[in-house]
Amino acid sequence: DTLGHSTGDELLRLAAKRLRAVIRRTDIASRFGGDEFVVLQSGVDRRQAVEALALRLVEEMGKPYEIDGEEVIVGASVGVACFPHDGQDVDQLLRHADMALYQAKGAGRGGICFFEEDMQARARGRRAAEINLRNAIGRDELDAHFQPIIDLRTGRIVTCEALLRWNHPERGLMPAGEFIEIAEETGAIVQVGELVLEKACRACRDWPADVNVAVNVSPRQFDRANVSGTVRKALAETGLAPNRLEIEITESALLRNVTSVNDALSDLKELGVRISLDDFGTGYSSLSYLHSFPFDKVKLDRSFVANLASDSRSLTLIVGAARLSAELGLRVTVEGIETADQLELVRSEPFFHEAQGFFFSRAVSPVAVNEMLRARSAG
């Protein structure tokens, strides 16, 4: 993506050359498409010999490449299936090797994994979960619940964050953490994201005019969808004013494709939508994000808050991050407030503007949040 298609093609050629140099003359190597290669190793009856070849492949592929004066570093993962134990024909062996490769990739770059029977059971389970999720979308079982964000000066609700829930017919109300990974891996996240955004905007339209709604956009949505186009469509269909919508993104989204993400966020900013950097303080936490992207708000991760009352270092860190963000003109929200002591500590510092957490409320249904906001207005 960075150096262009011709560089990618040359990288594949160099990788194939290294692969041929590692295997024996009796082995067969093939590129199956994309960046996947297959090696057929015959005449081997010991697992150690297969593992030794896999280790050599990972080591050789991981050495730097030089292409047109540029140093390129990539990694390789290996999935292994062995005849006849793991399959009786070509299709079965390839399918099982692919399952093992998926497992190896999940463990990180440079992983090696042999096929095991339970992988097939997990794959069937994931497939069933994917079908159930797509059916749930069709049956309108996915809904947005809302967790309030409080202004620390006034104590009033100023924003509600939309959090995805699945009204599962057998398991009851399921939080997003139990199924969102499947949605992202299968591409269903695009449809799920559109659904949540539309429901959140529609709900906010009926709230008091000084209460906004915040919606999370996953890194996969930036990869697979036109985020700014999706937001424009939701606003047009619901009639919500753009300045009442906040789009929350995490640092991992910024790492995927800086240019395209920045372009999408700039489009939203021009439209009047507010942009928040969510979970700041996890991952790389580069301070350059705060001035390189058009953010209006920073949400400090709950990990800062857990030991706030007992650990002075945690307080120093969170106050420092808040001060820097505030001095850059950003609004600062603290996530994960669960106790009165935590609330008092952040309220005593001038650089915190908003707070969110179970101390105020868990995520509640659209009906419950409407009642909460009506009570706020009456008060």
N, C-alpha and C positions, 0 to 999 in steps of 0.2 A: 504493500500500500504506500509506503514511504518512498521507495526508490523506483517504482514503476514495474510494468509487466515484463519487460525484457530482462530486468534484473531477476525477477522471480523465475523466469524460464531458465536463466543461466544457473540459478541456485539449484533448481531441480536437476539439471544436467550434471552439475558438480556432485550433488548428493548421490545420484545414480552411479557415478564413477567411483565414489568412495565405497558404495555398497558392493559393487562388483569386486573391488580390491579386497574386501573383508571375507566374502564367502568363498567356498571351495569351487573347483571347476565342475564338480558333480551337482552343485546346487543350482537352482533356477531362481532368478530375480525378475520381478515385473512391477511396473508402475500401474496401479489400478485406477488412477484418477486423482485429481487434486494433488495433495501432498502425501498420499498413501502408497506405500510400496509393500509387496508381498514377497517373501522368500520361501521357497519350497526346499527344505533340507531333507535329504533321504539318506538311508544307510546309517542312521543314528539310533541307538537303542538305550541311551542313558540321558536322563533329564539334565545332568550336569553339562553335557556337551551342548545341548540346546541352549541352556542358560548362558554358557560361555560365549556362544555366538551372539546372543542378544546383548550381552554386556559389551562386546566388541563393537557392535553396531551403534549402540547408544554413545559410547566413548568417541567413536570416529565421527559420527554425525554432529556431535557437540563441539568439535574443534572449529575455530573461526574460519570463515571463508573470505577470500578477497575477490571482489567483483568490481571491475572498473575503478580501482583505487579505493573502494569502500570496504571496510571490514564488516562482515555480516555474521551474526551469531544466532544460531537456531538450536533447538533441541529435538530429540526424538523419543518417542515412547514405543514400547513393543508389547503386543498381545500374542500369545502362543496357544495353538491348539495342536494336539498330537494324535496321529492315526495309530491304532484304531480306537483308542480309548475315548477320544473326544469327538469322533465322527467317522461315519462309514463312507462318506462320499465328499466330493469337492465342495458342494454348496454348504453342507453341514459344518465342515472344517472351517471354511471361510467365515461363516456366520458366528461360530464359536470363538474364532480368533478375534473377530471384530468386537465381540462382547468383552473379551479379555483386554483388548486395547482400550475400550471405553473405561474400564476399571483402572487401567494403568494411567490414563490421562487424568482421571479424577484425583489420583494421588500426587500429581505434579509432574513437571517436566523431568524426563529421564527415567520414568518408571518402567518396570518389566512385570508382566502379570501372566500367569498360566491360567487357562480356562478351568473353571470349577462348576460343578452341576448347579450350585445355588445361584450362579449368575443368570442362568436361564430362567429360574423362578423369579428373580428380581426383575429381569427384562419383561417377563409376562405381566408382572405386577405393575410395572411402569406403563406398559401398553394399556392395561385395563384402566389405570388411573387417568391416562390421556383421554381415552374414550369417555370415561365418566365426566371429566372436566368439560369436554366439548359438548356433551349432552346437557351438562348443567348450564352452560351458556345459552343453549337453545331453549331450555326450560325456565330461564330467568331466575336461577337459584343463587346467582352471585349478586351481592348487594354491597353498598357502601355504608359503613358505620362511621361515627364521628367522635373524635376526642378533642375536647376544647383546649385552646391555648389562651392563657390568662395574661393580661397586662399587669405587670408587677406594681405599677403606681396606682392604678384605679381598682384593681381586683376584678375587672370585668372581662368577660369573654370577648376577644377581638378576632379570633380565627378558630375554625374547627378543621382538624386534619382528617381527610377521608381515608379510612383503612378498610381494605377489602375483606369481606367475609363470605363464606359459602354456606348457605342453608341446606346442608346435606340431608337427604330424606332419612338416612339411617344413623349417621354420626352426629347429627345436630349441627350447631353453629361452629364452623371450622375457621380459625384464623388463617391469614394468607400464608404464613410460614409453612403450613402443612401441604400446600399445593402450588405455590408460586414458582418453585424451581421447575416443575413439570411444564407449567405454562411457558416459561422462558425457553426451555430446551426444545419444545415442540413448535414454537412460533405462535402459540395461542395467546401469548402475552399481548400481541398487538390488538386482538379483539377484546381481550379482558381490559386492557388499558383504556380503550375507547369507551367501553361500557362504564367503567368506574368514573372516568372523567365526565361523561354525560350525566350520570346520576348525581355526582357531586355538584356540578354546576346547576342542575335543576333544583336540588335541595336548597342551595345557597340563595337562589333567586327569591325564595319565600322567607328568608331570614331578615332581621333588621339590617338596614342599609350599611351600618358600621361594622358588620361581622363578615369576614371573608372566609373562603374555603381554600385549603391546601391539598394538593393532589401529588402523590409520588409518581415519578416517571422513571422506569427502570433503564439500565444501560442497554438492555436488549431492544427496548422500544426505539432508542436512538439508532440502533443498528438496522432495524427491520421496518421502521415506519417513518412517515413524514410527521414528526412531532408537532411542528408549528402548524401544519395543515390540519392535523387532528384537533388541536386546541381551537383554531379558528372555527372549525365546523361545530364543535360543542358549544362555543359561545354563541354562534349564529342560531343554532337550533333551540337553545334554552333562553336566549335573550339576556344572559348575565353580563353585566358590565365587566370588561377585561380587568380593570383595576381591583376587582374583588376576587380574582383568582390568583393563587400562588402555586407555582410549579416547583416541587422539591426534587432535587437530584443529588446523588451521592458522588463522592470523589471517584469511584470506579467508573462512572459514566464519562468523566473528564479524561480518563486515561486511555479510552478506547480510540477516539478519533478527535483530537483537539479541535481541528479546523471545522469539521461538520457540526460538532456539538456547539461550538461557539457561534457559528452562523445561525443555528436553530434558536439558541437562547437570545441572540441579538434580534431576530425576527419577533420573538415573543415580547421582548422588552419594548420594541417599537410599537407593538400592538397595545401596550399598556399593562400587560401581565407582569406580575411580580415574580422574581426568581429567588429561591432559597437554596443554600448549600446545606444539605442534611448530613447528620452524623459527623460533623467536623471534629477532628481529633482522633479518628480511626484511620487505618490505611496509611497512605503517604503523608497526608495533611500538609501539602505544600502551601506555604504562605503566598506563593505566586498566584494561586487560584483566586485569592481575594481581590486582586487588582486586574487579573487577566480576563476574567469573565464578568458579565454584567449582573452581579448579584445585588439584591436588595437586603437580604437577610442571611445570617449564619445561625445554624442550629447546633449547639454544642452537645456532643454525644453524652449519653447517660453514664458512660464509664467514668467520666469526670466526677459525677455526683455521688456514686455509690459510697465512697469513704470520705465525703466532704466534711462531715462533722468531726471525724477522728484523725484525719491526715492533713497536716498543714501543707504538704507538697501538692496534694490534689487541689486545695483551695488556691494556692499560688498559681498553678498551671491554668485553672479555669478562669481566674481573674485576669491573668496575662493575655489569654486568648480573647477574652471578652473585650478587654481594653483596646487591643490592637484592632479588632473588628469594628468596635464603636468609633474609634478615631478615623477609620477609613470611611465612615459614614454609613455603616451597615447596622441594621437592627439585629439585636442578639437575643436568641431564645435558648433557654436551658431546658434540655430534655431530662426525663427520669426523676422528677421531683416526687418523692414518696412520703416524706416526713415533714412535720412542722419545723424542725431544726434546720433541715436543708433549705426550706423556703426562706427562713429568716436570714440565713447566711447569704443567699443570693440577693435577697431584697435589700440587704444592707450595703451592697456594692452598687455604685452608680452606673456601671457599664452593662448591666443586665436589664433588658427591657421586658421580656416575656418569659413565661415558664409553662411547662407542660408535664404531666405525669399523673400517676394513680392518686396522688394526694388530692387532686382536683376532681378527676373522673377517669374511669376507663372509657374505651370506645363504646358508644351507645348507639342504638338504632336511630333512624331518621325521626321516628315519632318521639323518642325520648329526648333527642337533642332539641327538637322544636319546643317541647315542654320546658326544657332548661333555659332556652332563650326567652321564652315568654315570661318565666319567673324572673329572669334578669331584668327585662323591661319593666315588669311590675315593681321590682325593687328599686 
